[in-house]
Amino acid sequence: MIGVKVKDNESIDRAINRFKKMMTRSRVLMEYKERQQFIKPSEQKREDMKKSVRDERRRQRDNY
């Protein structure tokens, strides 16, 4: 569970921003959104292959 303790003399806005940053880094909302709809295993495999190809091209471009 993610939580943020407000420090002395810290504004609420700053604490909320720290909380939002922690949420995005932990990918909790991303996982929640992914689970909202079902993706067929074949479609998931296809998307994973596309992602793999993109990543490989990116690595090749950076290494060139």
C-alpha positions in Angstrom: 0.0 0.0 0.0 1.3 3.4 -1.0 1.2 6.2 1.6 2.7 9.6 2.0 3.4 11.2 5.4 3.2 15.0 5.3 6.4 16.5 6.6 6.6 19.5 8.9 6.0 22.8 7.1 5.1 21.0 3.9 2.1 22.0 1.9 -0.7 19.6 1.1 -0.2 20.3 -2.6 3.4 19.1 -2.4 2.4 16.0 -0.5 -0.2 15.2 -3.1 2.3 15.7 -5.9 4.7 13.3 -4.2 1.8 10.8 -3.9 1.0 11.1 -7.6 4.6 10.5 -8.5 4.8 7.4 -6.3 1.6 6.1 -7.9 2.9 6.5 -11.5 6.2 4.9 -10.6 4.5 1.9 -9.0 2.2 1.4 -12.1 -0.8 0.7 -9.9 -3.2 2.7 -12.0 -1.7 1.2 -15.2 -2.4 -2.3 -14.0 -5.9 -1.4 -12.9 -6.7 0.0 -16.3 -5.3 -3.1 -18.1 -7.5 -5.4 -16.0 -10.6 -3.4 -16.8 -11.0 -5.3 -20.2 -10.2 -8.7 -21.3 -7.6 -9.2 -24.0 -7.5 -12.5 -25.8 -4.2 -14.4 -25.4 -3.6 -14.3 -29.1 -4.0 -10.5 -29.2 -1.7 -10.2 -26.1 0.9 -12.3 -27.9 0.7 -10.2 -31.0 1.1 -6.9 -29.0 4.0 -8.4 -27.1 5.7 -9.3 -30.4 5.1 -5.8 -31.8 6.6 -4.3 -28.6 9.6 -6.6 -28.9 10.2 -5.5 -32.5 10.0 -1.8 -31.5 12.4 -2.3 -28.6 14.8 -4.2 -30.8 14.7 -1.5 -33.5 15.3 1.2 -30.8 18.3 -0.7 -29.4 19.7 -1.1 -32.9 19.3 2.6 -33.6 20.9 3.6 -30.3 23.9 1.2 -30.8 24.5 2.4 -34.4 
